Amino acid sequence: MNTPVQESIVQQRPLVRLSHVYKTFHAGTVNEVRPMRGINLEIAEGSFVIVLGGNGSGKSTLLNALAGSFPIDSGRIELDGQDVSQWPEHRRACLIGRVFQNPFSGTAPTMSILDNFSLAAKRGKFRGLAWAHSRRLRDELQGRVRELKMGLEDRLDSAIGSLSGGQRQALTLLMATWLKPRLLLLDEHTAALDPKSADQVIALTDRIIAREGLTTLMVTHSMQQAINLGNRIVMMHSGNVLHDFDSAQKQRLRVDDLLSRFENVRRRELLDESAAEMLKSRYI
C-alpha cells in the first residue's frame, strides 16, 4: 500500500516529460534544420495543451518526436513513467492516439468504416487471424457514430475513402480515441477542412477530450482555437519553447495578446538581422 508521500509523488509525476531533447535534420548541409534545440517540457495527466508557433518553429516536430516518427539526436522522452526515447513508433502506438492534418491520413481508404474501426480496436496488439469485426463492435460503433449527427451510422459498410473530409476526420478522431490512449496528439487536424466542418470537428474534439479526460497536445495555427480550447498554451519558436502559459495565465489571454507576442518575435528577428548586416558591412 502506498504511503501518503508515495501517493503524492505518483499524483505529481507528469505523464509526459521531455528533457534536453535535440533534433537536427540534414546536419552539416545547406538544408540543415534544427527544430528541437534542447526542449524541456512536462505535461501533467489530464492536461489539454495547445501548441502554437510559426512555420518551422518545431511544433509538428515535437509531436513526431513523441510519436516516435524519428529517433531524437539526444535527450530523453518519458511517457507514463517509462523512458520511450528508443522505442519505435509501432511500440508507442499502444499508448498514443494521433490525428493528422490530412483527412486521408491514418485510415485505409478502400476499407469500410467498420473495417477501419476493427483495426483501430486492435492498435498496438497482435491481430492474429481473428481481427474481423464482431456484432458487439458494430453495435457500439453505430451508437458512437450516431452521436456525430452526420448520418453515418447506417453507412458502416461504406468505404471510408468515399466520405467528405469533415466526415472522415470526425471518424479518424473517434478511431484515435477508441481505446482511450494515454496521450492524444492532434496535428492541425482541422486545417484542411472548410469552416463548417472544422467547427464540427473542433466541437467533437473538445467533447471527447473532456468526457474521456485525455491528456492532449493539439497543434494549431488558429489563435481563436488556442484561446477557446485547452487549459495551457505552449508557444514555440526556432526549436525552443518561447512561452508557456498555465491555466490561470491562459484565462487572461486574448487573441490580440497572442498576435502581439508573435509580432514581437518577428520584430526582434528583423532587428537581429539588421544588426548582423551592419556588423557584416563594417568588417567587409
C-alpha positions as CSV (number, residue, x, y, z in Angstrom):
1,M,0.0,0.0,0.0
2,N,1.3,3.5,-0.9
3,T,2.1,5.9,1.9
4,P,0.7,9.4,1.6
5,V,4.1,10.6,0.4
6,Q,4.3,8.0,-2.3
7,E,0.7,8.8,-3.4
8,S,1.7,12.5,-3.6
9,I,4.7,11.6,-5.8
10,V,2.5,9.5,-8.1
11,Q,0.0,12.3,-8.4
12,Q,2.6,14.9,-9.2
13,R,4.6,12.9,-11.7
14,P,4.0,14.3,-15.2
15,L,2.5,11.9,-17.8
16,V,4.9,13.4,-20.4
17,R,8.4,14.6,-19.8
18,L,11.0,15.8,-22.4
19,S,14.4,16.5,-21.1
20,H,17.0,18.4,-23.2
21,V,15.7,16.9,-26.4
22,Y,17.6,17.8,-29.6
23,K,16.9,17.0,-33.2
24,T,18.6,18.3,-36.4
25,F,17.7,17.3,-39.9
26,H,20.3,17.3,-42.8
27,A,23.1,18.2,-40.4
28,G,26.1,19.8,-41.9
29,T,24.4,20.7,-45.2
30,V,22.9,23.9,-46.7
31,N,19.5,22.4,-45.8
32,E,20.2,21.9,-42.1
33,V,17.2,22.4,-39.9
34,R,17.2,22.4,-36.1
35,P,13.5,22.1,-35.0
36,M,14.4,20.9,-31.4
37,R,17.1,22.7,-29.6
38,G,17.2,21.3,-26.1
39,I,13.5,21.2,-25.4
40,N,12.4,20.7,-21.8
41,L,8.7,20.2,-21.2
42,E,6.4,18.5,-18.7
43,I,2.8,17.7,-19.2
44,A,0.5,16.6,-16.3
45,E,-2.0,13.9,-16.8
46,G,-5.4,15.2,-18.0
47,S,-3.9,18.4,-19.5
48,F,-5.1,19.8,-22.8
49,V,-2.2,21.7,-24.2
50,I,-2.4,23.9,-27.2
51,V,0.9,24.2,-29.2
52,L,1.3,27.4,-31.2
53,G,4.2,28.5,-33.5
54,G,5.0,29.7,-36.9
55,N,6.3,27.6,-39.8
56,G,9.5,25.9,-38.8
57,S,9.0,26.6,-35.1
58,G,9.2,22.9,-34.2
59,K,5.6,22.3,-33.1
60,S,4.9,19.4,-35.5
61,T,8.4,18.0,-34.9
62,L,7.5,17.9,-31.2
63,L,4.5,15.7,-31.9
64,N,6.6,13.5,-34.2
65,A,9.3,13.1,-31.6
66,L,6.6,12.0,-29.0
67,A,5.1,9.6,-31.5
68,G,8.5,8.1,-32.4
69,S,8.4,9.0,-36.1
70,F,12.1,9.5,-36.0
71,P,15.0,9.0,-33.4
72,I,16.0,12.0,-31.5
73,D,19.6,13.1,-31.5
74,S,19.9,13.4,-27.7
75,G,17.9,13.9,-24.6
76,R,15.1,11.8,-23.0
77,I,11.4,11.3,-23.6
78,E,9.3,9.8,-20.9
79,L,5.7,8.7,-21.3
80,D,3.6,7.4,-18.4
81,G,6.7,6.8,-16.3
82,Q,8.6,4.9,-19.0
83,D,11.7,6.0,-21.0
84,V,10.4,5.7,-24.5
85,S,13.3,7.6,-26.2
86,Q,14.4,4.5,-28.1
87,W,11.0,2.9,-28.7
88,P,10.0,2.7,-32.3
89,E,6.7,4.2,-33.4
90,H,4.8,0.9,-33.5
91,R,5.7,0.2,-29.9
92,R,4.4,3.6,-28.8
93,A,1.1,3.1,-30.7
94,C,-0.4,1.3,-27.7
95,L,0.0,4.5,-25.6
96,I,-0.6,7.2,-28.2
97,G,-3.6,8.1,-30.4
98,R,-3.0,10.6,-33.3
99,V,-4.9,12.6,-35.9
100,F,-3.1,14.2,-38.8
101,Q,-3.8,17.4,-40.8
102,N,-4.7,15.4,-43.9
103,P,-8.2,13.8,-43.6
104,F,-6.9,11.0,-45.8
105,S,-4.0,10.0,-43.4
106,G,-4.3,7.4,-40.8
107,T,-7.0,5.3,-42.5
108,A,-7.3,2.7,-45.2
109,P,-9.5,4.5,-47.8
110,T,-10.7,1.4,-49.7
111,M,-11.8,-0.4,-46.5
112,S,-15.2,0.2,-44.9
113,I,-15.8,2.4,-41.8
114,L,-16.3,-0.8,-39.8
115,D,-13.1,-2.5,-41.0
116,N,-11.1,0.6,-40.2
117,F,-12.5,0.7,-36.7
118,S,-11.8,-3.0,-36.3
119,L,-8.1,-2.3,-37.0
120,A,-8.2,0.7,-34.6
121,A,-9.6,-1.6,-31.9
122,K,-6.5,-3.8,-32.3
123,R,-4.0,-0.9,-32.2
124,G,-0.7,-2.0,-30.6
125,K,-2.0,-5.5,-30.2
126,F,-1.3,-8.8,-32.0
127,R,-4.1,-9.1,-34.5
128,G,-3.7,-12.7,-35.5
129,L,-6.3,-14.2,-37.8
130,A,-9.3,-13.2,-35.7
131,W,-9.3,-9.4,-36.3
132,A,-12.6,-9.4,-38.1
133,H,-15.3,-7.2,-36.6
134,S,-17.8,-8.6,-34.1
135,R,-21.5,-7.8,-33.7
136,R,-20.7,-6.1,-30.4
137,L,-18.2,-3.8,-32.2
138,R,-20.8,-2.9,-34.9
139,D,-23.4,-2.1,-32.3
140,E,-21.1,0.0,-30.2
141,L,-19.7,1.8,-33.3
142,Q,-23.2,2.5,-34.6
143,G,-24.1,4.2,-31.3
144,R,-20.9,6.3,-31.2
145,V,-21.2,7.3,-34.9
146,R,-24.8,8.3,-34.4
147,E,-23.6,10.9,-31.8
148,L,-21.8,12.7,-34.6
149,K,-25.1,13.5,-36.3
150,M,-23.6,13.1,-39.7
151,G,-25.9,10.3,-40.9
152,L,-23.1,7.8,-41.0
153,E,-24.5,5.2,-38.5
154,D,-26.2,3.4,-41.4
155,R,-23.2,3.6,-43.7
156,L,-20.7,1.5,-41.7
157,D,-20.1,-0.8,-44.7
158,S,-19.2,2.2,-47.0
159,A,-15.6,2.7,-47.9
160,I,-14.2,5.4,-45.7
161,G,-12.4,7.0,-48.7
162,S,-15.8,7.9,-50.2
163,L,-16.6,10.3,-47.4
164,S,-16.1,14.0,-47.2
165,G,-13.0,15.4,-45.4
166,G,-15.0,16.5,-42.4
167,Q,-16.8,13.2,-42.0
168,R,-13.5,11.3,-42.4
169,Q,-11.7,13.5,-39.9
170,A,-14.5,13.0,-37.3
171,L,-14.3,9.3,-37.7
172,T,-10.5,9.4,-37.5
173,L,-10.8,11.2,-34.2
174,L,-13.1,8.5,-32.9
175,M,-10.7,5.9,-34.0
176,A,-7.7,7.6,-32.4
177,T,-9.6,7.8,-29.1
178,W,-11.4,4.4,-29.3
179,L,-9.0,2.7,-26.8
180,K,-8.6,5.8,-24.6
181,P,-4.9,6.4,-25.3
182,R,-2.6,7.7,-22.6
183,L,-1.7,10.6,-24.9
184,L,-3.6,12.1,-27.8
185,L,-1.7,14.1,-30.5
186,L,-3.6,16.4,-32.8
187,D,-1.5,17.9,-35.6
188,E,-3.6,20.7,-37.1
189,H,-6.4,18.2,-37.6
190,T,-8.9,20.9,-38.8
191,A,-6.5,22.9,-41.0
192,A,-7.6,21.2,-44.3
193,L,-11.3,21.4,-43.6
194,D,-13.9,24.0,-44.6
195,P,-15.0,26.3,-41.8
196,K,-18.3,24.5,-41.0
197,S,-16.6,21.1,-40.9
198,A,-13.7,22.5,-38.9
199,D,-16.2,23.8,-36.3
200,Q,-17.9,20.4,-36.1
201,V,-14.6,18.5,-35.6
202,I,-13.4,21.0,-33.0
203,A,-16.7,20.7,-31.0
204,L,-16.3,16.9,-31.2
205,T,-12.7,17.1,-30.2
206,D,-13.5,19.2,-27.1
207,R,-16.3,16.9,-26.2
208,I,-14.3,13.7,-26.4
209,I,-11.3,15.1,-24.5
210,A,-13.5,16.3,-21.7
211,R,-15.5,13.1,-21.5
212,E,-12.5,10.8,-21.5
213,G,-10.2,13.1,-19.6
214,L,-7.5,12.6,-22.2
215,T,-4.0,14.1,-22.0
216,T,-3.8,16.0,-25.2
217,L,-1.3,18.1,-27.3
218,M,-3.0,19.9,-30.1
219,V,-1.1,21.9,-32.7
220,T,-3.0,24.7,-34.4
221,H,-2.4,27.9,-36.3
222,S,-5.8,29.3,-35.1
223,M,-5.4,31.8,-32.4
224,Q,-9.2,31.6,-31.7
225,Q,-8.9,27.8,-31.1
226,A,-5.9,28.4,-28.8
227,I,-8.0,30.9,-26.7
228,N,-11.2,28.8,-26.7
229,L,-9.7,25.3,-26.1
230,G,-7.5,23.6,-23.6
231,N,-6.0,24.7,-20.2
232,R,-2.5,25.6,-21.3
233,I,-0.7,27.2,-24.3
234,V,2.9,26.4,-25.3
235,M,4.3,28.8,-27.9
236,M,7.3,27.6,-29.8
237,H,9.8,29.4,-31.9
238,S,13.0,28.3,-33.6
239,G,13.0,24.9,-31.9
240,N,12.5,26.3,-28.4
241,V,9.6,26.8,-26.0
242,L,9.2,30.6,-26.1
243,H,6.2,31.0,-23.8
244,D,4.3,28.5,-21.6
245,F,1.0,29.8,-20.3
246,D,-0.6,27.9,-17.5
247,S,-4.4,27.7,-16.9
248,A,-4.6,30.9,-14.9
249,Q,-2.5,32.9,-17.3
250,K,-4.4,31.4,-20.3
251,Q,-7.7,32.6,-19.0
252,R,-6.5,36.2,-19.1
253,L,-5.2,35.9,-22.7
254,R,-7.0,37.3,-25.8
255,V,-6.3,36.7,-29.5
256,D,-4.6,40.2,-29.7
257,D,-2.3,39.2,-26.9
258,L,-1.1,36.1,-28.8
259,L,-0.7,38.1,-32.0
260,S,1.3,40.7,-30.2
261,R,3.7,38.0,-28.9
262,F,4.3,36.8,-32.4
263,E,4.8,40.3,-33.7
264,N,7.3,41.0,-31.0
265,V,9.3,37.9,-32.1
266,R,9.2,38.9,-35.7
267,R,10.3,42.4,-34.9
268,R,13.2,41.2,-32.8
269,E,14.3,38.9,-35.6
270,L,14.3,41.7,-38.1
271,L,16.3,43.9,-35.7
272,D,18.8,41.0,-35.2
273,E,19.1,40.6,-39.0
274,S,19.7,44.3,-39.4
275,A,22.3,44.3,-36.7
276,A,24.1,41.4,-38.3
277,E,24.1,43.1,-41.7
278,M,25.6,46.3,-40.2
279,L,28.4,44.3,-38.5
280,K,29.0,42.4,-41.7
281,S,29.3,45.6,-43.8
282,R,31.5,47.2,-41.2
283,Y,34.1,44.4,-41.4
284,I,34.0,43.7,-45.2
